[in-house]
């Protein structure tokens, strides 16, 4: 399944009187993580994604899950970056902002966008600037420079899915945080608005409803088959 919302948080100062400084990229074709280089003042980028899980039947047992993002650009010479997937704790928005060119600098935030300071621009602030999320990562993967898909999976990701199935009102999705310790570590991924459907973010799940195993987004994995 593809996200129902995604966006990038761009590390900027908060708006000042008569001057808009906050950026977003609600309708852009790309998502960003990591830290930029000197040309963009070594600023941080974090990607937000949210999925609709209402199609999974109540009581289903989640057997396997995987989030896949396709990298479309990496900073030249960027080192491999351990990138964590964290459960977000507050609602956030995707407005009409749309970054120009390669989108690394985003666009001025529009009404309803998520920014570094506002979870919903320009009325509701994050409890913590840069996004309010669980400190420990639900899953991690090392993102290199290759323009290829990268995947996040594991028990923490499944725990998040199960939590959201039991508490749908708390499904605020994930935020990707990584590569922020040094500059030139920015990574660009295709967003849900990317015109190439094969590059868009995808959450793949294998789950069991009573005695039947279902899959969404990828073939059943042998390791996910029920043992009884």
C-alpha distance (Angstrom), angle and dihedral (degrees) to the residues before:
residue distance angle dihedral
X1 . . .
X2 3.79 . .
X3 3.83 124.4 .
X4 3.78 120.1 -90.7
X5 3.82 88.6 -148.3
X6 3.80 137.5 12.6
X7 3.78 136.3 166.1
X8 3.80 144.5 158.9
X9 3.80 127.0 -114.6
X10 3.81 111.3 -141.5
X11 3.80 116.2 -158.4
X12 3.81 103.9 -121.6
X13 3.80 136.5 138.5
X14 3.78 116.2 -90.5
X15 3.80 117.3 -92.8
X16 3.77 115.5 -82.2
X17 3.77 129.6 -150.5
X18 3.78 106.8 -67.8
X19 3.81 93.5 -2.6
X20 3.79 127.5 88.7
X21 3.79 112.9 -151.9
X22 3.80 103.9 157.2
X23 3.79 118.2 103.6
X24 3.80 136.1 -163.4
X25 3.81 140.6 163.2
X26 3.79 108.2 -146.9
X27 3.81 97.3 153.8
X28 3.79 98.8 29.3
X29 3.80 124.8 120.9
X30 3.80 93.1 -124.8
X31 3.80 144.9 59.7
X32 3.80 124.2 -156.3
X33 3.79 138.8 -152.6
X34 3.81 134.1 174.6
X35 3.78 132.1 33.5
X36 3.79 127.7 -52.3
X37 3.80 127.9 -130.1
X38 3.78 131.5 -105.1
X39 3.80 92.6 -76.4
X40 3.82 88.7 66.1
X41 3.82 95.4 34.6
X42 3.81 96.2 -105.6
X43 3.79 92.9 -75.8
X44 3.81 124.1 171.8
X45 3.81 126.6 -115.4
X46 3.81 127.6 -162.0
X47 3.80 128.6 -176.4
X48 3.81 125.9 -139.3
X49 3.82 126.0 -158.5
X50 3.80 133.2 175.1
X51 3.82 128.8 -173.5
X52 3.80 132.6 -161.2
X53 3.81 108.4 -124.0
X54 3.80 96.7 175.7
X55 3.82 91.3 108.4
X56 3.81 91.7 67.4
X57 3.82 109.0 92.9
X58 3.81 118.2 -116.3
X59 3.77 112.7 -94.5
X60 3.80 94.6 22.3
X61 3.80 116.1 149.1
X62 3.79 113.2 -129.8
X63 3.80 108.9 -137.8
X64 3.80 102.9 173.7
X65 3.77 137.9 1.5
X66 3.78 137.0 -177.8
X67 3.79 134.3 179.7
X68 3.80 114.0 -153.9
X69 3.81 126.6 -166.2
X70 3.81 124.6 -179.5
X71 3.78 115.0 -138.0
X72 3.80 112.7 -138.5
X73 3.82 100.1 174.9
X74 3.80 139.4 10.5
X75 3.78 130.4 -170.1
X76 3.84 111.0 -95.3
X77 3.78 109.4 -97.0
X78 3.79 93.1 6.4
X79 3.81 113.3 160.3
X80 3.81 120.6 -127.7
X81 3.80 108.5 -79.1
X82 3.79 125.8 -149.5
X83 3.80 101.5 -136.6
X84 3.77 121.4 -164.7
X85 3.78 129.5 -150.9
X86 3.81 110.1 -142.5
X87 3.81 130.2 -172.8
X88 3.81 110.2 -116.1
X89 3.81 117.3 -131.4
X90 3.81 101.7 -160.0
X91 3.79 137.1 49.8
X92 3.80 116.0 -100.6
X93 3.77 137.2 -177.9
X94 3.77 145.9 -123.5
X95 3.80 112.0 -149.3
X96 3.80 134.2 172.2
X97 3.81 99.7 -76.9
X98 3.80 112.3 129.8
X99 3.78 122.5 -174.7
X100 3.79 118.2 -134.9
X101 3.80 126.4 -129.0
X102 3.82 112.5 -7.2
X103 3.85 87.7 -7.2
X104 3.79 94.8 -131.8
X105 3.80 90.8 128.8
X106 3.81 94.2 44.6
X107 3.79 122.1 -155.1
X108 3.77 136.0 -83.7
X109 3.80 107.4 -72.7
X110 3.80 117.2 -100.7
X111 3.79 129.0 -154.0
X112 3.80 110.6 -62.5
X113 3.81 96.4 16.4
X114 3.78 125.2 134.0
X115 3.80 114.3 -121.7
X116 3.79 135.3 172.6
X117 3.81 89.5 -88.1
X118 3.81 104.7 22.7
X119 3.76 123.5 56.9
X120 3.80 86.9 -168.2
X121 3.78 112.6 21.4
X122 2.95 124.2 -100.8
X123 3.81 105.0 -7.0
X124 3.82 110.4 43.8
X125 3.79 124.3 52.4
X126 3.79 126.9 -154.3
X127 3.79 112.7 -109.8
X128 3.81 84.2 -126.8
X129 3.80 122.4 29.7
X130 3.78 111.5 -114.6
X131 3.79 92.6 35.9
X132 3.81 132.7 -50.4
X133 3.79 108.8 -108.7
X134 3.79 144.9 140.3
X135 3.79 107.6 -73.2
X136 3.79 96.6 -138.6
X137 3.80 115.5 70.2
X138 3.80 118.8 -114.8
X139 3.82 89.2 -150.9
X140 3.79 136.9 -4.0
X141 3.77 136.1 -159.3
X142 3.79 134.0 175.3
X143 3.79 112.1 -114.6
X144 3.80 114.4 -154.9
X145 3.80 131.9 -176.8
X146 3.80 97.9 -88.3
X147 3.80 116.4 113.7
X148 3.78 95.4 -126.1
X149 3.82 140.4 103.8
X150 3.80 119.9 -67.8
X151 3.80 122.5 -162.8
X152 3.81 138.2 -153.6
X153 3.80 121.1 -159.8
X154 3.80 143.1 139.8
X155 3.80 141.2 102.3
X156 3.80 94.7 -54.7
X157 3.79 91.4 58.4
X158 3.81 90.0 49.9
X159 3.80 90.4 49.4
X160 3.82 89.4 55.3
X161 3.81 91.8 49.7
X162 3.80 92.1 49.1
X163 3.81 91.0 47.6
X164 3.80 91.6 52.3
X165 3.79 92.2 47.3
X166 3.80 89.0 55.3
X167 3.82 93.7 39.5
X168 3.82 107.5 30.9
X169 3.79 91.7 167.4
X170 3.81 88.7 64.6
X171 3.80 95.6 52.8
X172 3.80 100.9 120.9
X173 3.78 94.4 147.2
X174 3.78 129.3 -134.1
X175 3.77 138.7 -54.6
X176 3.80 122.5 -147.5
X177 3.80 114.7 -139.2
X178 3.79 125.2 175.9
X179 3.77 149.0 116.7
X180 3.80 93.4 39.9
X181 3.80 98.3 129.3
X182 3.81 94.3 81.4
X183 3.78 138.8 21.7
X184 3.79 125.9 -102.9
X185 3.80 90.4 43.0
X186 3.81 98.7 113.4
X187 3.80 119.2 134.5
X188 3.80 127.5 -167.4
X189 3.81 122.9 -150.7
X190 3.79 131.8 -176.1
X191 3.81 113.4 -97.9
X192 3.79 129.6 -146.9
X193 3.81 88.5 -92.7
X194 3.79 93.0 59.6
X195 3.83 109.3 123.6
X196 3.81 91.0 -134.8
X197 3.79 103.8 78.4
X198 3.78 91.4 -163.9
X199 3.81 90.8 64.2
X200 3.79 99.0 49.3
X201 3.81 121.5 110.5
X202 3.79 113.1 -87.5
X203 3.79 134.2 -166.2
X204 3.80 109.7 -156.8
X205 3.79 119.8 -165.5
X206 3.79 137.9 -177.6
X207 3.80 113.8 -162.4
X208 3.79 140.1 164.5
X209 3.79 125.0 -132.2
X210 3.81 108.1 -167.2
X211 3.84 102.2 -52.9
X212 3.79 100.2 -16.6
X213 3.80 126.1 89.0
X214 3.80 117.2 -146.3
X215 3.78 130.4 -171.7
X216 3.78 130.4 -157.0
X217 3.78 119.6 -165.0
X218 3.80 102.2 -5.9
X219 3.76 142.1 38.6
X220 3.76 118.7 -82.1
X221 3.77 112.7 -86.6
X222 3.79 118.6 -134.9
X223 3.79 90.1 -132.7
X224 3.79 89.3 59.0
X225 3.78 97.3 53.8
X226 3.81 114.7 114.3
X227 3.78 113.0 -103.3
X228 3.80 95.5 -141.4
